[in-house]
Amino acid sequence: MTYDFFADKADKLQILEYIFSETDLRVYDLGSPYGQEICNYKSVDDISSKFDLFNGDKFAVTFQLWTPRHKGQPIFRKIDLDPKRCKGHTFRYSTDGWGLIQLYFGGLKNNELNQSHIGHFNEAGALKNEGINKFNGSVSSWDWTEIQATSRKLKYQIHNKLAIRQIGGFGVLPGADKLEKEGIKFR
């Protein structure tokens, strides 16, 4: 399942508030900064104090969502880096796992609002890639019915409760709609 939408900072904060107050989803970094471990965010303030939720490229701020109901476990994989190419840093971490739900927020750059996104593998797609990608673990350890139900609920909240209109299949949330009326283009 994939779903794309346009959201400004206030819209993103509403989505995060929903995740933290109305779901049991845990929010992790997709990848850590150089030399740091993955963070598990507990509140909207944890995220809003660390990240610029207004500015940035496509997928400027990226998270992995997981709940124990999904059965499988997130994998926090250490990635070794060449310090000559990474300003002296020797490692970072990645959050991996077949059944994780990605939440990517796009930002505002060059008078364009980049799209935001939620998505995840389905079981067939994961099985197709299981032989290629060994670090994600076993596809069969995940509850794919529960993952689908969780992502549908999240999409429903964004698309049916928060979005005020659509452009094709993209939801447009209120803050993004206001930005467009002020001359910001969607990308």
N, C-alpha and C positions, 0 to 999 in steps of 0.2 A: 504494500500500500504506500502510495505517495500522495501528498497533498501540498500544494504551494499557495501562499497567501502573501498579502502586503500588509505590513504592520509598522507603525512608528513606535517610539519608546513607550508611550503610555499603553498602547495595545499589547506590546510584549510583556509589560508588567502585569497586565490583566491575565494573560495566558499563564504566566508564572504563578500568580496568585491562585488561579484555579488549580494548577498542578499541586501546589503545596497545601492548599486547604481542602480540596475536594477529591483528591486521589491519594493513593499510597505509593505513587511513583517516587523513586529516588533519582536525583539529578546529579550526573557526573560530568566532568570534562570529557569531551571527545578525545582530546590530547592535552597533555600538560605542557606548560612552558619548559624550556630547556632547564635541566637541573632540578626540576621539581616533580612531586608526585601528583597523582590525580586527586582533585578535590571532590568531595561529596557535599553538595550544597543542601542546606537545611531550610533556607528561607529566601524570600524575594530579596531581602536586604543583603544577604550573603552575595547574591549575584549582582545586584545593582551597585553595590559598593566596589566591586572588582572589575566590572566590564562596562564599556561604553556601549549602551544599548541604542544609541542614536546614530552615530556615524559608522561608516565602514563599507567594505565591499560585500559582494554576495557571500553569504555564510560567514559573516564577520565574527559571530559568537556561536559556538557549537557545543552541543551537549548530547549525552547518551542517557536515555530514560530506561529504568528497569524497576520491576517489583518482584518480590519472591513468588507471587502468583504465576509468573512466567516460567518457573521451575529452573531453567538453566541459570548459570551464574555469569556475571560479568567477569571478564579476564583483564587484569591490569598488567599489561605487557610492557616490560622495560625494553626500550630501544636504545642500543648503543650508537653513539654519534662520533664522528671524527672531529676532535677539538679544533683542528686546523680549519675546518669549514663551518664550525658552529660557535665561533667566538669563544673558544676555550671550553665549551661545554662537552660533557662526555655521555650524557644520557637525557632521555625524556621518557614519558610513559604514554601509552595509548589504551583507551578503554575499548575492548573488543568483546564480541559474542554474537552469535547468530540471531538471537531474538531481541536484541536491544532496539529501542525506538530512537531514531535520530531526531533532534530538534535543532534546527539551524536558523539563526536570525540573520537576515540581511540588514545592511545599514544604508545610510544616506551618504552618497559620494558624487561629486560633480553634478549636483542638481538632479540626481536620479536616486530613487528608492529601490534598492535591490530586494528581490523576493526573499521570503522566509519559507521554511520547509519542515514538514514532518514526514517520516518514512521509515520503512523497515523491510527486511527480507520477508517473503512468505516461505512456507516450508519447501515448496518445489524449487524455488530459487536457491535456497540454502543448500538443499541436497545436490543441486547441479554444481555448486561451488565447493562442496565439502572436501572433495579430493584434491582440490587446488590449494585451498586455504586451510592449513593444518592448525594454526594457532587459535582458531575460533572454537575448538572443541567439537563435541558431537551434536549434530542437528537434532537427534532423537531425544536429547535431554531437555528440550524446550517444549512448553505447552503452547502450541501454535494457535489453538482455538482461543486461549486466554490472551495471547498477544494481539490477535485480530480484534477481539472485543475491546481491549484497552485502547488500541489505536483508533478504532471507530468512535469510541467515546470522546477521545481527545479531538478528533477531526470534527465531530458533531458540535462540540463546544465552540471551536474556532469558526467553523463554516456556518452553522445554524444559529448560534447564540451571539457571537461577537461580530461577525462580518455583517456589513450593512448593504453590500451589493457584491456582484461578481463581474469579473472580466474573464470571459471564457470559463474555465474551471477554477480560476484563482479567486479566493475570497479577498475582499477589500475591507479592512477593519476601519473603524471611525477615524482614528488619527491619521492613517494613511490616506483616507478619502480627503481629509482636510488639507494634507500636504499637496495632493494632486490639484485641488482647487486653488492652491497658492502658487501653482506653476511647476511643481516637482513632477518629473516624469517617472513612470514605473519601468523597471528593468527586470 
